């Protein structure tokens, strides 16, 4: 789960980190009153709260020199979609005068199976760009998960990116706070970029936290958050509510598979024949007719999917169950006019094929043939 | 010889009384897996498909000291405890089927298991099978056949599909290992490749990867360094997956520019690995590398 910038900063602040003075404005509230009451002094930075990368370049972050300008900019940004998403919140902050911008993040090193601190003196651009332009500036420090990040290690990182004196102490303290948040929230990522160097020490100009979805049961306050401008599209949210693993894509062929690897391979296969997948939908291993029905219903309603390709390899999943789910969904929605291509192979394949043909559907055995057919339609 | 799972494997099923645990216990027994006990706290004394159930691993091992392998069907929030319990009771191999375990937990229990010399497979794995000998997992047994090809994979169903295609083409399998679809797993591609390299019964290895992480790249550099001399054929899923989106598996995500399809294929091909463009090309490539 991705947290908004304002949520990430609130959490860092709660754990003792300095953050810029700010006010959060919710869509539909009185912007002028909120800004006046906040006591913030220009220059200000007005920031659209959307969960997409490259917000600044897309025009979602503006610097303004007066309260009046701030009011009009807030109103403007509420109406401005950033990569298709309109914000429900705008964060207005006091601009922070600074001499330098740093990069700092804590991620999980999948191979070493340890938390990894990444830091660079060349902040302000994303880590991929830093890695391209000045890879030598990136400092890496693995953390023993049993011991945690000790303060001497945080100082070591600061020193390696060229800090000293009061700034070094302030950076080390900020990084230690980041690590506590990383542990406490079961985060996949805690990042500040840019982290500004000011005369008073370091201040995060931006902050990003991604919490491990699998740990949300331990963080009910986050799990219960419902927000329209979150990281998922309308259809992705609908699918999640139905318990389906679904990702919206740009093409027009709806995809259903069983198992993440097979479903991805099905997308790839469709692509190889010149088709463009509209989505990824994995019904998982061992799914019954019920799950299949929900999945097919979703894609029958999903407007981007002009046609649907269902690719099932029956292992523990039974082809007859799958077939029943498909027929139930199509009948339940009054036989909508959307072409459906099914490939069934494996456990109870014959029975599944019989159920489908009785309902007027043909099922392929060979996925390559089926993929070719769906692209042609 | 087989990899990790053989004639002498004696299995305890943790979470045996649950729906999944009980269902797959039956399928594993039918396949010939030697299951000696099951564990579910509070359900000690029950019998599931003829297998005695105990309240704890300690009690199970006391009655069945020959047990050396466990398979875990316990739900996500309780699964880490089950792993520690398995390791502390002396299991050498622990197969964690459970999906949705917090990765911070996995990071710690794998470290703990390794420090005590135990091997973890998973989490979020279909398990491991040595066809015709034993299966500790949830894969459908009938798609596999005893033979000389090792398979190591991050996927479930896609592995069955490819294994079945190999079986039909006359290429049976020595051992098939699902390493799991999570970001952090107990047994990696490089470790599995080293095991297959030392296995007399394996003549070639099929590696089934997907986007996310860098296990495939690391496997490629191991091969490039000459540490794997047996031929390797690969397939990587996700050439059309967008960045920063989780594709079903928690580990299948391109993040901060790492884990791309192109990166993996380039690394593997540079190491001399034949990479199939479609899963169904794998048998033909295996044929080529074995019989040129």
HADDOCK unambig.tbl for C-alpha pairs under 7 A between the chains (distance, minus, plus):
assign (segid A and resid 110 and name CA) (segid B and resid 183 and name CA) 5.87 0.50 0.50
assign (segid A and resid 110 and name CA) (segid B and resid 184 and name CA) 5.21 0.50 0.50
assign (segid A and resid 110 and name CA) (segid B and resid 213 and name CA) 6.67 0.50 0.50
assign (segid A and resid 113 and name CA) (segid B and resid 107 and name CA) 5.46 0.50 0.50
assign (segid A and resid 113 and name CA) (segid B and resid 184 and name CA) 6.32 0.50 0.50
assign (segid A and resid 114 and name CA) (segid B and resid 107 and name CA) 6.60 0.50 0.50
assign (segid A and resid 127 and name CA) (segid B and resid 256 and name CA) 6.96 0.50 0.50
assign (segid A and resid 128 and name CA) (segid B and resid 256 and name CA) 6.30 0.50 0.50
assign (segid A and resid 128 and name CA) (segid B and resid 257 and name CA) 6.28 0.50 0.50
assign (segid A and resid 145 and name CA) (segid B and resid 108 and name CA) 6.87 0.50 0.50
assign (segid A and resid 186 and name CA) (segid B and resid 104 and name CA) 6.15 0.50 0.50
assign (segid A and resid 212 and name CA) (segid B and resid 102 and name CA) 6.68 0.50 0.50
assign (segid A and resid 214 and name CA) (segid B and resid 100 and name CA) 4.98 0.50 0.50
assign (segid A and resid 214 and name CA) (segid B and resid 101 and name CA) 5.91 0.50 0.50
assign (segid A and resid 214 and name CA) (segid B and resid 102 and name CA) 4.96 0.50 0.50
assign (segid A and resid 215 and name CA) (segid B and resid 102 and name CA) 4.93 0.50 0.50
assign (segid A and resid 245 and name CA) (segid B and resid 248 and name CA) 5.55 0.50 0.50
assign (segid A and resid 258 and name CA) (segid B and resid 157 and name CA) 6.86 0.50 0.50
assign (segid A and resid 259 and name CA) (segid B and resid 156 and name CA) 6.42 0.50 0.50
assign (segid A and resid 259 and name CA) (segid B and resid 157 and name CA) 5.45 0.50 0.50
assign (segid A and resid 260 and name CA) (segid B and resid 247 and name CA) 6.56 0.50 0.50
assign (segid A and resid 260 and name CA) (segid B and resid 248 and name CA) 5.01 0.50 0.50
assign (segid A and resid 260 and name CA) (segid B and resid 249 and name CA) 6.00 0.50 0.50
assign (segid A and resid 261 and name CA) (segid B and resid 155 and name CA) 5.22 0.50 0.50
assign (segid A and resid 261 and name CA) (segid B and resid 158 and name CA) 5.58 0.50 0.50
assign (segid A and resid 261 and name CA) (segid B and resid 210 and name CA) 6.96 0.50 0.50
assign (segid A and resid 261 and name CA) (segid B and resid 237 and name CA) 6.07 0.50 0.50
assign (segid A and resid 262 and name CA) (segid B and resid 157 and name CA) 6.01 0.50 0.50
assign (segid A and resid 262 and name CA) (segid B and resid 158 and name CA) 4.59 0.50 0.50
assign (segid A and resid 264 and name CA) (segid B and resid 237 and name CA) 5.73 0.50 0.50
assign (segid A and resid 264 and name CA) (segid B and resid 238 and name CA) 5.07 0.50 0.50
assign (segid A and resid 265 and name CA) (segid B and resid 237 and name CA) 5.07 0.50 0.50
assign (segid A and resid 265 and name CA) (segid B and resid 238 and name CA) 6.23 0.50 0.50
assign (segid A and resid 267 and name CA) (segid B and resid 240 and name CA) 6.67 0.50 0.50
assign (segid A and resid 268 and name CA) (segid B and resid 238 and name CA) 6.48 0.50 0.50
assign (segid A and resid 268 and name CA) (segid B and resid 239 and name CA) 5.95 0.50 0.50
assign (segid A and resid 268 and name CA) (segid B and resid 240 and name CA) 5.63 0.50 0.50
assign (segid A and resid 269 and name CA) (segid B and resid 278 and name CA) 6.92 0.50 0.50
assign (segid A and resid 282 and name CA) (segid B and resid 248 and name CA) 6.52 0.50 0.50
assign (segid A and resid 313 and name CA) (segid B and resid 157 and name CA) 6.66 0.50 0.50
assign (segid A and resid 313 and name CA) (segid B and resid 161 and name CA) 6.60 0.50 0.50
assign (segid A and resid 315 and name CA) (segid B and resid 139 and name CA) 6.73 0.50 0.50
assign (segid A and resid 315 and name CA) (segid B and resid 140 and name CA) 5.03 0.50 0.50
assign (segid A and resid 316 and name CA) (segid B and resid 139 and name CA) 6.96 0.50 0.50
assign (segid A and resid 316 and name CA) (segid B and resid 140 and name CA) 6.03 0.50 0.50
